[in-house]
Amino acid sequence: MSRKQSFILLGKLCIAVLLVSFSFESFELYGDASVFEVMASGLSFSSVPAFLLALILLAVYILSLLSLTRLDTSSGSNRHIPVLILWILSGLLCLVTSVNTEGSWWFTLILAILSCVFPFLASSEEGEDSRLFSPGQVRIISRVVLLLVLLAFFQPVACDSSGYEVIGNTLFEFSDASFIGAWLLLGIIAVALINALGHINKQLDRGSLLPAISLVLCILFCIFFVFYMINSFGFGLYFEELGNGYWNTLTLSILSLALIRKSSGQSADDESGDGEADSCCSPGSEAFEHDDGAADSESGPQGEE
């Protein structure tokens, strides 16, 4: 791996750790809260400043995911500077509101700065733009990312209960609709395991189908939870009751799906590139015939002589 690729990869790792830090308690909003909790509370329209802060954090979240899915050394694949600017804006907004920043916010700021420094160092290195990983390696990374869902379930998923607690306590509570959420979470676990086994057993390899199912199940769980809470406590969004485990599961599902689709696109590009190269060099191609004609025209007069 070249120095240019190494610098870009280090920048990507900083963004990946930045996303992991979204589970840390970075803000003080009605007590210590993570980025996910602050974002969910603001999107529930708890207050205008909280809503603006949630929009800024949501933009950081989306740009970070986009940055991680562009695995090449081109300048267009680096969206780290907007992430840094938006993260600084979140701190400035906290200065004029009742929300305070904690130590984890400064840790994330350092990560955002480093993620901008490494691409700058890469730009000073010579060499053409290239991919960081092959399509096969990207597929393996996608499988590992979705498998990390199993670890995310140890965190609170909903109402301060971990994913495994929700499954264990309500999976067969048919007298209450909460069992639906437990079965949705169990489906996400099953999809993650089958997707991981697909690397060993090719018959289980379904491309982007399994990550897409995991993402759909995450969205269905959110919809079910909101309607369940509305039925129990009245109208509202109740996003703040969804824990870090749910948001990490959603993040991993999105990232896994985006990576597997990226690897499929790279494979298609490689195949089309090989096809064009073969067609240019095949005996039946126009270029080949033109070269033969040119050679015959040059050798013709010499043959006559």
N, C-alpha and C positions, 0 to 999 in steps of 0.2 A: 504494500500500500504506500502510495506517495505521500509526501509531507502535506500536499494540498488536500488530499482526501482525508488525512488524519486530522487536520484542523477543522474541516467541515464536520467530520464525525464527532469531534469533541463539542462543537457547537450544538449538534443535534442532541448529544447526551445531556447537555445543560438544559435544553428545552424539555427533554424527557423527565429529568429530575424536577424541573419547575412544575410540570403537571402533577408529579407525585406530591409535591409540597402543597397542592391544593387541598389535601386532607389535613394539613397541619393547622393549628389555631393561629391564624395570621391577623385576625381583627377582633376587636372587642365590641360586640353588638349584642346587648342583653346578655352579657357574659362572653367568655372566649368562644370564638366561632371560626370555623374553617372557611376557606374561599368558597367551597361548594355551598355551605350553609348560608353565607352572606348573599351569594348569588341567588339561591333559592328563595330566601326571605325577601329580597328586593323584587324578584319577579312575581312574588305574591302581592305586590303593591302595598307593602307595609308603610312606606313613606316615600316622598319624592326623592330625597337624597339617597335613600337605600336603593331605589329603582335605578337612578343614574349610576350608582356604584355597581349595581348588578349588570348593567349594560356594558360598562367598561370591562368588568371581569369576564363577561361572556365573550367579548371581542378578543381578549387575551386567550381565552380557552380555544376559540375557533382558529385563531392564527397559529397557535402552538400546534394544534392537530394538523393543520395544513403544512406547517414546516416539517413535521416528522414524516409526512407521507411523500415528500419530494426528496428522494434519496439520490441526489447528484451534486456535483460541485458548481453548477451554474449559479450566477448571482441571483437569478429569478427564483431559485429554490429557497433562498434565505429570507425569511420574514421576521427576523429576530429584532430588528430595530423598531418596527411598530409595536412589538410586544413590550420592549423596554419603555417606549414612550407612554403606552397605555398603563403600564404598571406604575410609572411615576405619577400619572394623572390620578390613579386610584389613591395614592398617598396624599396628593394635594387636595383631593376631595375630602379625605378624612380630616384634614386640618381645619376645614370650614364647617364640618358637621360634628355630630356627637359620637361618630365612630372613631375609634382609636386603632392604631396599628400596633402589632405585637412583634416580638423578635423574629418570628418566622417570615414576616413581611420583608424585613431587611435581608434575610437569607435569600428569599426569592429575588430581591432586587440585585443582589450580587450575581446570582445565576443568570439573570437577564443581561447584565453587563458583560459577563463572560461569553454568553452566547453571541454577542455582537463582536467581541474582540477576535474570536477564532476565525470567523469568515473574513475579517479584515486581514488577518495574517495569511489566510489562504489566498486572498487576492494578490498578495505580493509574491506568491510562488509562481514559477513558470509551469507551463503545461496546459494541455487542452482539457476542456470540461469532460468529465467522465462519470460513470455511475459508481456509487459506493458499494453496492452489492449486486450480485447476479440475480436473475428472476427466481432461481431455485432457493437462494439464500433469503430473499424477501419472503417467500412462501413459508420457510421455516420460522422466520421471525414472527410472521402473522400468526402461526399456530401457537408459538410460545406466548404471544401477547394475549390471545384468547384463553389460554390455559391459566393465566394469572387471575382470571375471574374467580377461580377457586380460593385464592388468597383474599380477594376483595370481600368474599362472603364472611370473613371473620370480623369485619367492621360492621357497625350498625347500618342496616339497610332501611328500616322503617320503624319509627316510634322507639328508637334506642334498642332495638333488637337486631342481632346479627342475622345474616341470611340463613345460617344453619339453625338458629333458634326459631326463626319463623317457620322453617320447613318442619322441624321436629315438633313444634307445639300446635300447629294448625293444619298440618297436611291432611288429617282425617277428621277435622272439625266440620262435618257436613251440616251441622245445625246453624253454622255461621258462614257468611260468604267469604270470610278471610282465608278459607282453604284454597280459593282460586289463586290468590297471590302466592301461596306456598307452592302450588303446582307450577306456576309460571317460573318461580325461582328454581325449582327442581329441573324444569326443562332447560334453563340456561346452563346449569351444571352438566346435564347430560350432553348438551350440544358441545360444550367445551371439551369434554372427555372424548367424544366421538371425533371431533375435529383434530385432537392431538393424536388419536390412534390412526387417523387417516395418513399420517406420515409413515406409519409402519405397514398398514394394510391399504393398498391402493384402491381396493374396492370401496373403502369408506371415504375416499377422496372425492368430494363434491365441489371443489373449487370455492367459489364465494358464497355458496348456498348456506353453509352452516354459520359463518359469521353474520350473514344477513338475517338468519333465523334468530340468532342471539340478540341482535339489535332490535328486531321486531318484538321479541319477548320482553325486552327491557322497556320499550315504549308502551306495550300493553300493560305491564305491571304498573307503570306510572299512571296511566289512564284509570286502571282499576282502583288504585289506591286513592286517587283524588275523588272518584265517585263514591267509594266506600266511606271516605271521611265526610263527604257532603251528606250522605245518607245518615251518618251517625251524629254529626255536629252542626249541620247547616251549610249554607252556600259558602264556598271559598276554594282557593287553589291548594293550600296545605303543602306546597312544595318544601317548606322548611322542615316538615316532619320526615322527609326522606333523608336518610343518613349518608355518610361518606361512602359506605359500601355500595349503595345503589349508584351513586354518581361515578364511582370508579369502575363499576361493572359496565355502565353505559359508555364511558370513555374507552375502555378496553375493547368493547364490541365495535365501536366506530372505527378505532384505529386498526383493528384486525381486518375489518371489511375493506377499509381503504387500502391497506397494504396488499391484500390478496388481489384486489382489482388492479393495483399498480403492477404487480408481478405478471398478471395476465396480459396487461397492455405491453409490458416490456417483451414478453415472449412473442406476442404477435408482431411487434416491430422487428425483433431479431429474425423471425421466420420470413417476413416480407423482405428484409434486407438481404438475407441469403438467397431468396428467390430471384431478386433483381440481379444479384451478382452472378447467379448461375445462368440467367437468361442472357446476360451480356456476353458471357463466355461460351455459350452453347454453339455448336456448329451451325444450327439453323437460324441463328439470330441475324438481324440486319447488319449489326456492327461487324459480326464475323464475316459475313458475305462482302461487306464493303472493304474490309481489310484484305480479303482474298483478291478482290477486284483490283485494288490498288497495287497489290504485289504483282498480279499478272500484267498490269499495264506497265509496271517498271521493268519487269523481266522480258516483256515482249520485244522491244527493240533490241535488247541484248541478244535474244534468241535469234532474231533475224540476222544480226551481224554474224 
